[in-house]
């Protein structure tokens, strides 16, 4: 091999070693954030069965209009506009657990899982402890905790031990939220 052939092969070997080293030291990829799948899971958890107790509150027509507008905007993937409509509805009635839940789901679609969890927490504090809406609240908390439990990237000012503790705490939240979600299902009373 000539002088140029030897130099080129050394350069290629050096570049290959650098690429291999770079691949070996990169952090693992973050888990995929599939907002649509998260919201589908939340809404599926709230699907009513025919054999359970379900209470439906009376709705304010003005709030219903804003909710319908939000739903139409969500269908068009205009999540920011939909959230704005629900924020307006919440300004009129901040204590409506169904509105808070819908806003939590939009927070996921806006890639704001911490906001989603906060809206769900407010809804839980105000809402029913049974039925489909209760399951949606707890499934929202569960999905937010799952995101944290699957986030195994060590932060800049975090030790490996702290990161492990953070992930384990989130995993415990997942288990607790699952238990709470399942407790929301209560059979309807027998009618004679």
Secondary structure as UniProt FT lines:
FT   HELIX           3..25
FT   HELIX           35..45
FT   TURN            50..51
FT   HELIX           61..75
FT   TURN            76..77
FT   HELIX           79..92
FT   TURN            94..95
FT   HELIX           97..109
FT   TURN            110..111
FT   HELIX           113..126
FT   HELIX           132..149
FT   TURN            156..157
FT   HELIX           160..183
//
